[in-house]
Amino acid sequence: MGAIKKIFKLKNSEPSNFLTDTTGEAREQVRITYYQSGYGASKKAEGNPVTFGVGLHNLFNTFENLCRKQLNEQKILKQPYIESQERERTELKKRETAKSIYEDQIKGIEDKIDKAKFEIIDVKQYPDKYGIDSDKRPKAQFYIGLFLLLPITIYLFVFYISATYSAFFKDFETDSLTAAIFDSNAFAKAISDGWLEAIFVGTLPFVFMGLGYLVHMFHKIKGWKSIIKIASLYVLTFIFDVILAYLIEKKIFLYDAVLGQQFSPADALGSVNFWGIIFAGFVVYIIWGLVFDFVMKEHENVDKVKVFILNQKETIKNAIKKKGELTILVDTVEKEITAIKGKITELQAKIDGFIFPVKEYLHYHYQYVEGWYQAINSELQFPIKQLDEIRENCEVVALKHLENLNLKDLEVQNIIYEKK
């Protein structure tokens, strides 16, 4: 064993250790020294398996101690783990920064929710503080508009019921325009004609009311798209009124027409009755739409406090939803932070421990074993049976030695012994 200790001692005193020495001659010299050490020890102990086991144990301990002292080599072997740890630390800082940002956003949202809740209570007592007229009574404009809207609505119902019935179902018995567009029995006559006629005549005014409501709703939306939609609704209403006026005027014309006389669009455009029907319907409809829009806006201003509270509640609802999303992100980041810290701890344990070069050790181990067996074959003058028994016992010792060190059939380059 003196030769083994000598070779380790010599290599430890050099600036570059034997594990990284790339000189072929130096590595060959180390291999030969191990071989010779095994050969000499086997010859001296006459191949004794017990002595062989002790020699292998001392060989491993000496090699391991030398590895621990090779700080520069350990630093090189640990460099990938150090770099990996630095990357994990960088990721950890990113996650901690993200967590801090999310927590600040949550704090801002919580402040916003608290402020909105306070304002919901405070606005009821101090509406002027929030720029709201404290007079909650409906204004005169609302009542005036409502007063005008009701009769105009009744007028439109009467007009469109009568005009629709006259245009599509009525058989004219007079050429009077008034009788054509203001027939007091139009709805009753439609019912007598059939339920489908009655439903058509009775529900058509609601279509125009619906168009007026859509115009009001589109007024709330800013942008050119809403303007196009409003214009389209007015054009659609005007076209329908033109159709009604044309059909009614045609029936009036044909009532007094001479046999063979035809009614054309040019005749309609030149007829006062045609334009009178349009203005009696479409112009009044526009007036109704403007009054309706005004009344609705005034109604919305009747209780601005209520509108303010509804807006604040919507703000709270959206804020709570956003807070929930941020909370999920914080939980996710916290899990990632925990996982990254775990990786950093694992890497630190490897960095604080030491790396054992398995392949390097096994190379020298087998050289020593080869020398030991070669001495048994060449130097011992025992019977063949006894030599075979010695070799078998030594083989068992060698395998048990590797099994105890968990190095048998190991394919890895290095083993990391982490610091506990």
C-alpha positions in Angstrom: 0.0 0.0 0.0 3.0 2.3 0.3 3.2 2.6 -3.4 -0.4 3.7 -3.6 0.0 6.3 -1.0 3.1 7.5 -2.7 1.4 8.0 -6.0 -1.5 9.9 -4.4 1.0 12.0 -2.4 3.0 12.9 -5.5 -0.1 13.9 -7.5 -1.6 16.0 -4.7 1.5 18.1 -4.6 1.2 19.1 -8.2 -0.7 22.2 -9.3 -2.9 20.2 -11.7 -4.4 17.1 -10.2 -4.4 13.6 -11.7 -8.1 13.7 -12.5 -7.7 16.4 -15.1 -4.2 15.6 -16.3 -4.6 15.1 -20.0 -1.0 13.9 -20.6 -1.2 10.4 -21.9 2.2 9.5 -20.4 1.2 10.7 -16.9 -2.1 8.8 -16.9 -0.2 5.6 -18.1 2.3 6.0 -15.3 -0.6 6.2 -12.7 -2.2 3.1 -14.3 1.1 1.2 -14.1 1.6 2.3 -10.5 -1.8 0.9 -9.5 -1.1 -2.3 -11.3 2.3 -2.6 -9.6 0.8 -1.8 -6.2 -1.8 -4.6 -6.6 0.9 -6.9 -7.9 3.3 -6.2 -5.0 0.6 -6.4 -2.3 -0.8 -9.7 -3.7 2.7 -11.2 -3.8 3.5 -10.1 -0.3 0.1 -11.4 1.1 0.1 -14.5 -1.1 -3.2 -13.5 -2.6 -5.1 -13.6 0.8 -8.7 -12.5 0.2 -9.0 -10.7 3.5 -5.9 -8.7 2.8 -7.2 -8.0 -0.7 -10.4 -6.6 0.8 -8.4 -4.3 3.1 -6.3 -3.2 0.2 -9.4 -2.3 -1.8 -10.9 -0.4 1.1 -7.7 1.6 1.7 -7.5 2.3 -2.0 -11.0 3.8 -2.1 -10.5 5.8 1.1 -7.2 7.2 -0.2 -8.7 8.1 -3.5 -11.8 9.7 -1.9 -9.7 11.8 0.5 -7.6 13.0 -2.4 -10.7 14.0 -4.4 -12.0 16.0 -1.5 -8.7 17.9 -1.3 -8.7 18.7 -5.0 -10.6 22.0 -4.7 -9.9 23.2 -8.2 -11.2 20.0 -9.7 -14.2 20.1 -7.5 -14.9 23.6 -8.6 -14.8 22.6 -12.2 -17.1 19.6 -11.6 -19.5 21.8 -9.7 -19.6 24.6 -12.2 -22.7 23.4 -14.1 -24.6 23.3 -10.8 -23.4 26.7 -9.9 -24.5 28.1 -13.2 -27.8 26.3 -12.9 -28.3 27.8 -9.5 -27.6 31.3 -10.8 -30.3 30.8 -13.5 -32.7 29.6 -10.8 -31.9 32.7 -8.7 -32.6 34.9 -11.7 -36.0 33.2 -12.2 -36.7 33.6 -8.5 -36.1 37.3 -8.7 -38.5 37.5 -11.7 -41.2 35.6 -9.9 -40.8 37.7 -6.7 -41.0 40.9 -8.8 -44.1 39.6 -10.5 -45.6 38.7 -7.2 -44.9 42.1 -5.8 -46.6 43.8 -8.8 -49.7 41.6 -8.5 -49.9 42.2 -4.8 -49.7 46.0 -5.4 -52.4 45.7 -8.0 -54.6 43.8 -5.6 -54.0 46.4 -2.9 -55.0 49.1 -5.4 -58.2 47.2 -6.3 -59.1 46.7 -2.7 -58.7 50.4 -2.1 -60.9 51.0 -5.1 -63.6 48.6 -3.8 -63.5 50.3 -0.3 -63.8 53.7 -1.9 -66.8 52.6 -4.0 -68.5 51.1 -1.0 -68.0 54.3 1.0 -69.3 56.5 -1.9 -72.4 54.3 -2.2 -73.3 55.2 1.4 -71.9 58.8 1.3 -73.7 59.8 -1.9 -77.1 59.3 -0.3 -76.3 62.0 2.3 -74.1 64.3 0.3 -75.0 64.1 -3.4 -73.7 67.5 -4.1 -70.2 66.3 -3.1 -70.3 64.0 -6.2 -71.7 66.7 -8.6 -75.2 65.3 -8.4 -78.2 67.7 -8.2 -79.7 67.1 -4.8 -83.2 67.8 -6.1 -84.6 64.3 -6.7 -88.0 65.5 -7.9 -88.7 65.0 -11.6 -88.1 68.2 -13.5 -90.9 70.0 -15.4 -89.3 69.0 -18.8 -90.0 65.4 -18.0 -93.7 66.0 -17.3 -94.1 68.2 -20.3 -92.4 65.6 -22.6 -94.5 62.8 -21.1 -97.6 64.9 -21.5 -96.8 65.4 -25.3 -95.6 61.8 -25.8 -98.9 60.1 -24.8 -101.2 61.8 -27.3 -98.6 61.5 -30.1 -98.3 57.8 -29.4 -102.1 57.4 -29.6 -102.1 59.4 -32.8 -99.5 57.1 -34.4 -101.4 54.0 -33.3 -104.6 55.3 -34.9 -102.8 56.4 -38.0 -100.8 53.2 -38.7 -103.8 50.9 -37.8 -106.0 52.8 -40.2 -103.4 53.4 -42.9 -102.3 49.8 -42.8 -105.8 48.5 -43.1 -106.6 50.9 -45.9 -103.4 50.0 -47.8 -103.7 46.2 -47.6 -107.3 45.2 -46.9 -109.8 48.0 -47.4 -112.1 48.2 -50.4 -112.6 52.0 -51.1 -116.1 53.3 -51.3 -115.1 57.0 -51.5 -112.1 59.0 -52.7 -111.8 60.9 -49.4 -108.3 61.0 -48.0 -109.5 61.4 -44.5 -111.6 58.3 -44.8 -108.6 56.5 -46.2 -106.1 57.2 -43.4 -108.4 57.8 -40.5 -111.0 55.0 -40.4 -112.4 54.7 -36.9 -113.6 51.2 -37.5 -110.3 49.9 -39.1 -109.4 47.6 -36.3 -112.9 46.2 -35.9 -113.1 45.6 -39.7 -109.8 43.8 -39.6 -111.1 41.5 -36.9 -114.2 40.8 -38.9 -111.9 40.0 -41.9 -109.9 37.5 -39.9 -107.5 37.1 -37.0 -104.4 37.2 -39.1 -105.5 40.6 -40.6 -106.3 41.8 -37.1 -102.9 40.7 -35.7 -101.1 42.3 -38.6 -102.9 45.6 -38.4 -102.8 45.7 -34.5 -99.2 44.9 -34.1 -97.7 47.0 -36.9 -97.6 50.2 -34.8 -95.5 48.4 -32.2 -92.9 47.8 -34.9 -92.6 51.5 -35.3 -92.5 52.0 -31.6 -89.6 49.5 -31.5 -87.8 51.3 -34.2 -88.1 54.5 -32.2 -86.7 52.7 -29.1 -83.8 51.5 -31.1 -83.0 55.0 -32.3 -83.0 56.1 -28.6 -80.6 53.3 -27.7 -78.3 54.0 -30.6 -78.1 57.6 -29.5 -76.3 56.4 -26.4 -73.5 54.8 -28.5 -70.8 57.1 -29.8 -69.2 56.6 -33.2 -70.0 56.5 -36.9 -71.5 53.0 -36.7 -74.4 54.2 -34.5 -75.0 57.1 -36.8 -75.3 54.7 -39.8 -77.7 52.5 -37.9 -79.9 55.4 -36.9 -80.0 56.7 -40.4 -80.9 53.2 -41.7 -83.8 53.0 -39.2 -85.2 56.4 -40.4 -84.8 55.3 -44.1 -86.5 52.1 -43.4 -89.4 53.9 -41.7 -89.6 56.4 -44.6 -89.7 53.6 -47.2 -92.5 51.8 -45.4 -94.5 55.1 -45.2 -93.9 55.7 -48.9 -95.3 52.2 -49.6 -98.4 52.8 -47.5 -98.9 56.2 -49.2 -98.5 54.7 -52.6 -101.0 51.9 -52.0 -103.6 54.2 -50.5 -103.2 56.8 -53.2 -103.4 54.1 -55.9 -106.7 52.9 -54.5 -108.1 56.5 -54.3 -106.9 57.1 -57.9 -108.5 53.9 -59.3 -111.8 54.6 -57.5 -112.3 57.7 -59.8 -110.3 56.4 -62.7 -111.7 56.0 -66.2 -111.7 52.5 -67.7 -108.2 51.8 -69.0 -106.5 54.5 -67.0 -103.3 53.4 -65.1 -101.6 54.6 -61.9 -97.9 55.1 -62.1 -95.2 56.2 -59.5 -95.0 59.6 -61.3 -98.7 60.1 -60.6 -98.0 59.3 -56.9 -95.1 61.8 -56.7 -97.3 64.5 -58.3 -100.2 63.9 -55.9 -100.8 66.1 -52.9 -102.5 63.2 -51.2 -99.4 61.0 -51.5 -97.2 63.5 -49.7 -99.9 64.3 -47.2 -100.0 60.6 -46.1 -96.2 60.5 -45.8 -96.1 63.7 -43.7 -99.1 62.6 -41.6 -97.1 59.4 -40.7 -93.4 59.9 -41.1 -93.0 63.5 -39.9 -95.2 62.8 -36.8 -93.1 59.6 -36.3 -89.9 61.7 -36.2 -91.5 64.1 -33.8 -92.5 61.1 -31.6 -89.0 59.7 -31.7 -87.4 63.0 -30.6 -89.9 63.5 -27.8 -89.5 59.9 -26.7 -85.7 60.2 -26.7 -86.0 63.4 -24.6 -88.4 61.9 -22.1 -86.1 58.8 -21.7 -83.1 61.1 -21.0 -85.1 63.1 -18.5 -86.2 59.9 -16.8 -82.6 58.8 -16.5 -81.9 62.1 -14.8 -84.8 61.9 -12.3 -82.6 60.0 -9.8 -79.0 60.5 -10.6 -78.1 59.1 -7.2 -79.6 55.8 -8.1 -77.6 55.8 -11.4 -74.4 56.7 -9.5 -75.0 53.8 -7.1 -75.6 51.4 -9.9 -72.4 52.5 -11.6 -70.4 52.0 -8.4 -71.9 48.6 -7.9 -70.8 47.7 -11.4 -67.4 49.0 -10.6 -67.2 46.8 -7.5 -68.3 43.8 -9.5 -65.6 44.3 -12.1 -63.0 45.0 -9.4 -63.8 41.8 -7.5 -63.5 39.8 -10.8 -60.1 41.4 -11.5 -59.0 40.8 -7.9 -59.9 37.1 -8.3 -57.8 36.8 -11.5 -54.8 38.5 -9.8 -55.2 36.3 -6.7 -55.0 33.2 -8.9 -51.8 34.6 -10.5 -50.3 35.3 -7.1 -51.0 31.7 -6.0 -49.5 30.4 -9.2 -46.4 32.5 -8.7 -46.0 31.5 -5.1 -46.1 27.8 -6.1 -43.4 28.6 -8.7 -41.3 30.5 -6.1 -41.6 27.5 -3.7 -40.5 25.1 -6.4 -37.6 27.3 -7.5 -36.4 27.7 -3.9 -36.5 23.9 -3.6 -34.3 23.6 -6.7 -31.9 26.2 -5.3 -31.6 24.3 -2.0 -31.0 21.0 -3.9 -28.3 22.6 -6.0 -26.7 24.2 -2.9 -26.5 20.8 -1.3 -24.7 19.5 -4.3 -22.4 22.5 -4.4 -21.6 22.2 -0.7 -21.0 18.4 -1.0 -18.3 16.8 -3.2 -18.3 15.1 -6.5 -16.8 11.7 -6.8 -15.4 10.7 -10.2 -16.7 7.2 -10.5 -15.2 6.3 -13.9 -11.8 7.5 -12.9 -11.9 5.5 -9.7 -13.1 2.3 -11.4 -10.3 2.6 -13.9 -7.6 2.5 -11.2 -9.6 0.0 -9.1 -9.5 -2.5 -12.0 -5.8 -1.9 -12.5 -5.1 -2.7 -8.9 -7.3 -5.9 -9.1 -5.5 -6.9 -12.3 -2.2 -6.6 -10.6 -3.4 -8.6 -7.7 -4.6 -11.5 -9.9 -1.5 -11.4 -12.0 0.6 -11.9 -8.9 -1.5 -14.9 -7.9 -1.0 -16.4 -11.3 2.7 -15.7 -11.6 4.2 -15.6 -8.1 2.3 -18.1 -6.0 3.5 -21.8 -6.1 0.3 -23.4 -4.8 -1.7 -26.2 -6.3 -4.1 -25.3 -9.1 -7.1 -26.1 -6.9 -5.9 -23.8 -4.2 -5.1 -21.0 -6.7 -8.6 -21.3 -8.2 -10.1 -21.1 -4.7 -8.0 -18.0 -3.9 -9.1 -16.3 -7.1 -12.8 -17.1 -6.5 -12.6 -15.7 -3.0 -10.9 -12.6 -4.2 -13.5 -12.2 -6.9 -16.2 -12.3 -4.2 -14.4 -9.8 -2.2 -14.0 -7.4 -5.2 -17.7 -7.6 -6.1 -18.8 -7.2 -2.5 -16.5 -4.1 -2.3 -18.2 -2.5 -5.3 -21.6 -3.4 -4.0 -21.0 -1.9 -0.6 -20.0 1.3 -2.4 -23.0 1.1 -4.8 -20.6 1.2 -7.7 -21.4 -2.1 -9.3 -22.6 -1.8 -12.9 -22.8 2.0 -12.5 -22.8 3.9 -15.8 -22.7 7.5 -14.5 -19.6 9.6 -14.9 -19.7 11.2 -11.4 -21.5 10.7 -8.1 -22.6 13.7 -6.0 -22.4 13.3 -2.3 -24.6 16.1 -1.0 -23.9 17.9 2.2 -26.6 17.0 4.8 
